[in-house]
Amino acid sequence: MLDNIEYEQQKAKEDVLCGKSEKIDMDMPSQEMSLTFNYAECEKVARQKASPVPVNSASLISRYLTVNTSSIALIKQKKAIQKELALFEKENADLAKDERFSDTYYFRLAGFYSLIKNYEKEGECLSQIKDKENAVYAAKIAENELRQNENTEENLQLLYKLNTAESVRKLSGFYLSNKELDKAEEALNHYRKEHDEIPYEIDFQQAFFFMQKDDADKAIHFLRQSFYTQNTPQAALALSMLYLIQATKYKRLVEKARLWCKIAVNLDISFTPALRLYVNMELEKQPEKVEFILSRYLKLNNVTEKDFYFDAAINHAKCAFVKEKYGAALDRLGNLTDNKTNQAAVWNNIALCNASVGKLDRAERNIAKALEKIQENKTDIAKNQKPLEIILTNYMRILNRQGKYNETLSLFENTNGSKDFELSEENYLNYFAEWRKALLATGNFETYFDFLLPIFMLDSDNLTLKLFACNDLLRLLTLTGQNKEQMKACRDFLMQIHRDYPHGKHNVQVLNNIVFANLEMEDYIPEQILKDFISTIGQNPCNTATYGLYLLRRKGQTERGLSYYDKAISMAQKDSAYTNMIEELRLKKDIESARCLIESGDLNSARRLLDKSYKHASKTLKGYQQSIERLLEEC
């Protein structure tokens, strides 16, 4: 039996919208910087490390952590700060006329303008300060002038000479933002030489410097120092991110990443960047704990349309979904149907809950509503195709489960087809897989072949994607009995993969498919390949069935060969990942049994068995009809 079940097992991982955050933004304490961490990319690289296909080094911190010159938190707080500014001016205007307090008044007023990024007004306020020799005031004035004229070397030197914690943070932050790492390091070292006690913000800044230099070990060292000086959730979260990145090389560090993320959440449950990462890392593994944390968060926060509340509510429902408590998930999702934030996600997830309990007609109506809602917002689709792709994948999956294959093909062609979704490993296993399933079921082999051949033949660096296409192409060619040269090309590619990556993630599958292809083509099986393959028998139904085929075709052991098909069917019945293969295994067993009857001369029995198989194949396995027709001609 040709093995592509591993790919089937990876499907449905992206079913639930808002289940994970592609990126996580984290603000630095007391400064205008933020970390942007691409969790999805890091997770993908971690999976690739276990594959037979070589990937470029993913340990470079700069792929995940970058310096930005704007603080997301400050932008969100701008309106609130403007209100406080107006109130401050109204209540304290008289202080501007009092020499004892005027400098303090203008300094505080300048602070408000600095927070809302109005540096011109900030400068006007600072110009009213009389005691410009004061170190605190001088640093603020220099900082403001630096903001308005970043090329003024005099201002940079002034910040350097002041050498306060505030001035060195601003100075090194400026250099880091401009990728002038040597100057940033000099400013930080200058501060350390003249001060015995180092504030936690400086250690954090030093860690940020080493992140930019791609030195994760030193970054972790300074983050830990920062955290032990002041237990900030920002430091704990940054440690979690770095350990997770390091785990792409050393898997044992995953547990440290989980620990530091948990610490960040426990320090401040309303610190949403940490909560996002916590959900990403733990929801599938520990849904009960995530559910408890999210319940606390939802009780402490009010519903708003733009913050993390909606994502938290969706994930709260997903916790119940993961635990297969579909009624609870539906109740929680039902409370969100009036929320205008993302109704497409709500209806998508409601559809999945109903599909999981077998209410496919209702699920179909739900997923149609999700598609309608996402198509209403053309702007969101233009910015991010991923939600649309997930909804269309789920729509096709629900139709296919009902045997509505023609409707699947119509949906594919009339919505997005393959126009705007760039082919990737992920959507090959999801979006395009549901389409291909419908093509096979309706006997549209030509379109199926035309899709696969360019992927397999294309000279691409993505060998995993080529491997996917190779296996599916080999399956099609085996069923239809066409183009032996293409079958050999597939077999040779699999041989190359096994030779170059003998201990790779897909090796059991690759060995199985090499043996299966050679049996179907009646070619010689290399002795070492056969030896390696035999050691894998019993690991899954596909390898077990292929060994049965080997006994039938090469050893002439009919009874023993068919018994291995029975074993494979029994294995598939006990493993939910292989449930969809049971009918195909039975059909393949009957076809091989009929082949043996033909060889023994019992043509009548063979014809009766093939006639029964042909009718069965007409329902869901049309590809086998051509194999059966070829055998019927021999009767």
Residue pairs with C-beta under 8 A, 6 or more apart in sequence:
1 512
1 516
1 541
1 542
1 545
1 546
1 549
1 568
1 581
1 584
1 585
1 588
2 471
2 474
2 475
2 478
2 512
2 513
2 516
2 542
3 471
3 508
3 509
3 512
3 513
3 516
3 540
3 542
3 543
3 546
4 468
4 471
4 472
4 475
4 509
5 540
5 541
5 542
5 577
5 578
5 581
6 506
6 509
7 429
7 433
7 468
7 471
8 433
8 577
8 580
9 577
10 429
11 429
11 430
11 433
12 397
12 430
14 390
14 393
14 426
14 430
15 352
15 390
15 393
15 394
16 314
16 318
16 321
16 348
16 349
16 352
17 314
17 342
17 344
17 345
17 348
17 349
17 387
17 390
17 391
18 310
18 311
18 314
18 315
18 318
18 342
18 345
19 283
19 314
19 315
19 318
20 39
20 40
20 279
20 280
21 39
21 40
21 276
21 277
21 279
21 280
21 311
22 38
22 39
22 40
22 386
23 36
23 37
23 38
23 39
23 40
24 35
24 36
24 37
24 39
24 241
24 273
24 276
24 277
24 280
25 34
25 35
25 36
25 37
25 72
25 273
26 34
26 35
26 37
26 234
26 237
26 238
26 241
26 273
26 274
27 33
27 34
27 71
27 72
27 73
27 74
27 234
27 273
28 34
28 35
28 71
28 204
28 208
28 234
29 200
29 201
29 204
29 232
29 234
30 169
30 201
31 71
31 169
31 170
31 173
31 201
31 205
32 69
32 70
32 71
32 74
32 173
33 67
33 68
33 69
33 71
33 173
33 176
33 177
33 208
34 68
34 70
34 71
34 72
34 73
35 65
35 66
35 238
35 241
36 64
36 65
36 66
36 68
37 64
37 65
37 241
37 277
38 63
38 64
39 244
39 277
39 280
41 63
41 64
42 58
42 64
42 244
42 245
42 248
43 280
45 55
45 58
45 248
46 247
46 248
48 55
48 58
48 464
49 55
49 58
49 248
49 249
50 505
51 464
51 504
51 505
51 506
52 463
52 497
52 500
52 501
52 503
52 504
52 505
52 506
52 507
52 510
53 462
53 463
53 464
53 467
53 501
53 504
58 245
58 248
59 214
59 216
59 245
59 246
59 248
59 249
60 214
61 211
61 212
61 214
61 215
61 216
61 219
61 242
61 245
62 211
62 212
62 214
64 241
64 245
65 211
65 241
65 242
67 176
67 177
67 208
67 212
69 177
74 81
74 115
74 116
74 117
77 115
78 115
78 116
81 112
81 115
81 116
82 116
84 112
85 109
85 112
85 113
85 116
88 108
88 109
88 112
89 109
92 105
95 101
95 102
95 104
95 105
96 102
96 105
96 106
96 128
99 130
102 128
102 129
102 130
103 129
103 130
103 131
103 134
103 137
106 125
106 126
106 128
106 129
107 125
107 126
107 129
107 136
107 137
107 140
109 125
110 122
110 123
110 125
110 126
110 140
110 144
111 122
113 119
113 121
113 122
113 125
114 122
114 144
119 144
119 147
119 148
120 148
122 144
122 147
123 144
123 145
123 148
126 137
126 140
126 141
126 144
129 137
129 141
131 137
132 138
132 141
135 162
135 164
136 164
136 166
138 158
138 162
139 158
139 159
139 162
139 164
139 166
139 167
139 170
142 155
142 158
142 159
142 162
142 167
143 155
143 159
143 167
143 170
145 152
145 155
146 152
146 155
146 156
146 159
146 170
146 174
149 155
150 174
156 171
156 174
159 167
159 168
159 170
159 171
159 187
160 167
160 168
160 171
160 187
160 190
163 190
163 191
163 194
165 191
165 199
165 201
165 202
168 187
168 188
168 190
168 191
168 202
168 205
169 201
169 202
169 205
171 187
172 184
172 187
172 188
172 205
172 209
173 205
175 181
175 183
175 184
175 187
176 184
176 205
176 208
176 209
176 212
179 212
181 209
181 212
181 213
184 209
184 212
185 209
188 202
188 205
188 206
188 209
191 198
191 202
192 198
192 202
198 225
198 229
199 229
200 225
200 226
200 227
200 229
200 230
200 232
200 235
201 226
203 222
203 223
203 225
203 226
203 229
204 222
204 223
204 226
204 232
204 234
204 235
204 238
206 222
207 218
207 219
207 220
207 221
207 222
207 223
207 226
207 238
208 219
210 216
210 218
210 219
210 222
211 219
211 242
216 242
216 245
216 246
219 242
220 239
220 242
220 243
223 235
223 238
223 239
223 242
224 235
224 239
226 232
226 235
227 235
227 236
227 239
231 267
232 267
233 263
233 264
233 265
233 267
233 268
233 271
233 274
234 264
234 271
236 260
236 261
236 263
236 264
236 267
236 274
237 260
237 261
237 264
237 271
237 273
237 274
237 277
239 256
239 260
240 257
240 258
240 259
240 260
240 261
240 264
240 274
240 277
241 257
241 277
243 253
243 254
243 256
243 257
243 260
244 253
244 254
244 257
244 281
246 253
247 253
247 254
247 257
257 281
258 281
258 282
261 274
261 277
261 278
261 281
261 282
262 278
264 271
264 274
264 277
264 278
265 271
265 274
265 275
265 278
265 293
268 274
269 275
269 293
269 296
269 297
269 300
270 297
270 300
270 301
272 307
272 308
275 293
275 294
275 297
275 308
275 312
276 308
276 311
278 290
278 293
279 290
279 294
279 312
279 315
282 289
282 290
283 290
283 315
283 318
283 319
283 322
284 322
287 319
287 320
287 322
287 323
288 319
288 323
290 315
290 319
291 316
291 319
291 320
294 312
294 315
294 316
294 319
295 316
297 312
298 309
298 312
298 313
298 316
301 307
301 309
301 312
302 309
303 309
303 310
303 339
305 339
305 340
305 341
306 341
310 336
310 339
310 341
310 342
313 332
313 335
313 336
313 339
314 333
314 336
314 342
314 345
314 346
314 349
316 332
317 329
317 332
317 333
317 336
317 349
318 329
318 349
320 326
320 328
320 329
320 332
321 329
321 349
321 352
321 353
321 356
324 356
326 353
326 354
326 356
326 357
329 349
329 353
330 350
330 353
330 354
333 346
333 349
333 350
333 353
334 350
336 346
337 343
337 346
337 347
337 350
339 346
343 370
343 373
344 370
344 371
344 373
344 374
344 377
344 387
344 391
345 370
345 387
346 370
347 366
347 367
347 369
347 370
347 373
348 366
348 367
348 370
348 390
348 391
348 394
350 366
351 363
351 364
351 366
351 367
351 370
351 394
351 398
352 363
352 394
354 360
354 362
354 363
354 366
355 363
355 394
355 397
355 398
355 401
360 398
360 401
360 402
361 402
363 398
364 395
364 398
364 399
364 402
367 391
367 394
367 395
367 398
368 395
370 391
370 394
370 395
371 391
371 392
371 395
371 415
374 380
374 381
374 387
374 388
374 391
375 381
380 387
381 387
381 388
385 420
385 421
388 416
389 416
389 421
389 427
389 430
389 431
390 430
392 411
392 412
392 415
392 416
392 431
393 427
393 430
393 431
393 434
395 411
396 408
396 411
396 412
396 431
396 434
396 435
396 438
397 434
399 405
399 407
399 408
399 411
399 438
400 408
400 434
400 437
400 438
400 441
403 441
403 619
403 620
405 437
405 438
405 441
405 442
406 438
406 442
408 434
408 435
408 437
408 438
409 435
409 438
409 439
409 442
409 444
412 435
412 438
418 432
418 451
421 427
421 431
423 432
423 455
423 465
424 465
425 462
425 464
425 465
425 468
428 465
428 468
428 469
429 468
432 451
436 448
436 451
436 472
439 445
439 447
439 448
440 448
440 476
440 622
440 623
441 620
441 622
442 622
443 622
443 623
443 625
445 476
445 479
445 480
445 623
448 476
449 473
449 476
452 469
452 472
452 473
452 476
453 473
453 486
455 465
455 466
455 468
455 469
456 466
456 469
456 470
456 473
456 489
456 490
456 493
458 466
460 466
463 497
464 506
466 493
467 493
467 494
467 497
467 506
467 510
470 490
470 493
470 494
471 490
471 509
471 513
473 486
473 490
474 487
474 490
474 491
474 494
474 513
474 517
475 623
476 623
477 483
477 486
477 487
477 490
478 487
478 516
478 517
478 520
479 623
479 624
479 626
479 627
480 623
480 626
481 626
481 627
481 630
484 521
487 517
487 520
487 521
488 521
488 523
490 517
491 514
491 517
491 518
491 521
491 523
494 510
494 513
494 514
494 517
495 514
495 529
497 504
497 506
497 510
498 507
498 510
498 511
498 514
498 529
498 532
501 507
504 510
508 536
508 539
508 540
508 543
509 542
511 529
511 532
511 533
511 536
511 543
512 533
512 536
512 542
512 543
512 546
514 525
514 529
514 533
515 525
515 529
515 530
515 533
515 546
515 550
516 546
516 549
517 523
518 524
518 525
519 525
519 546
519 549
519 550
519 553
519 554
522 553
525 554
533 543
533 546
533 547
534 547
536 543
537 543
537 544
537 547
538 544
540 571
540 575
540 578
541 568
541 569
541 571
541 572
541 575
541 578
541 581
541 585
542 568
542 581
544 564
544 567
544 568
544 571
545 564
545 565
545 568
545 585
545 588
545 589
547 564
548 561
548 562
548 563
548 564
548 565
548 567
548 568
548 589
548 592
549 561
549 592
550 561
551 557
551 560
551 561
551 564
552 558
552 561
552 562
552 592
552 595
552 596
555 561
558 593
558 596
561 592
562 589
562 592
562 593
565 585
565 588
565 589
565 592
566 589
568 585
569 582
569 585
569 586
569 589
571 578
572 578
572 579
572 581
572 582
572 585
573 579
573 582
583 616
583 620
583 621
584 621
584 624
587 613
587 616
587 617
587 621
587 624
588 624
590 609
590 610
590 612
590 613
591 610
591 613
591 624
591 627
591 628
591 631
593 609
594 606
594 609
594 610
594 613
594 631
595 606
595 631
597 603
597 605
597 606
597 609
598 606
598 631
598 634
598 635
603 635
606 631
606 635
607 632
607 635
610 628
610 631
610 632
610 635
611 632
613 624
613 628
614 625
614 628
614 629
614 632
617 623
617 624
617 625
617 628
618 625
